[in-house]
Amino acid sequence: MTHPIDAWHSIAKARDPRALGGLLADDVVFHSPVVHTPQRGRTLAAQYLGAALMILGNETFRYVREIRGERDALLEFELELSGVQVNGVDLIRWNDAGQITDFKVMIRPLKAIQAVHQKMGELLAQMQQRQQQ
């Protein structure tokens, strides 16, 4: 079995949101840096993580530090988004089956949060429009 963090790295590198389904548990909870309410369930978490892959996963994105535990990990990342330096962490927890059960993203500084909020809002709105058509 592939380690869940290795699987996440592969998905992030490929920027392939279709691969998220098998990695996320049915009851996964996604914590966004800009949305107050946790997003519960595979469908919502995959939607948010897929959007994040498209927005944050540009050519400047890189993980700069990684701390792995038995069932959780912290991955620090950096990138540039619309001329703004973004620094953040992914806090990831997984179950015995190697599926992610909790994914929390935190971003700094405030200017970076604002840039991510704007870009994510635009992309999620476009995705909802496509689903309604």
C-alpha positions, 0 to 999 in steps of 0.5 A: 500500500502506498503511504497516504502522504506519498499518494498526496504528493503524487496527486499534487505534483500531477495536479490531478483532482480525479485521483482524490476519490480513492485517497479520501475517506467517505467521512473526510473533513476538509478545513479551508483557510477561508471558509469557516465551516468544515466541509464534510464528506468525500464529494465536498472535500474533493471539490475544495482540494481539486480547486486548491490544486488548480489555484495553488498548484502552479509552477512556483508551488513547492513543499519546503518541510515535512513532518510525518507521524504514525497517522498524521503529517504536516507539510509546509508549502510556498508559492507565488500567487498573483505576485503575492508570496504564499506560505502555508501548511497542510495538516493531514490525518489518515485512517488504518486503510490509508485514506485521508480523514482530515485535511486542514490548510492554513495560510499566511500572511493576510495578503496571501489569504486574501489572494487565495480567497479571491481565486478560490471563490472565482473558481468555485463559482465557475464550477457551480455554474457548470454543474447547474448547466 
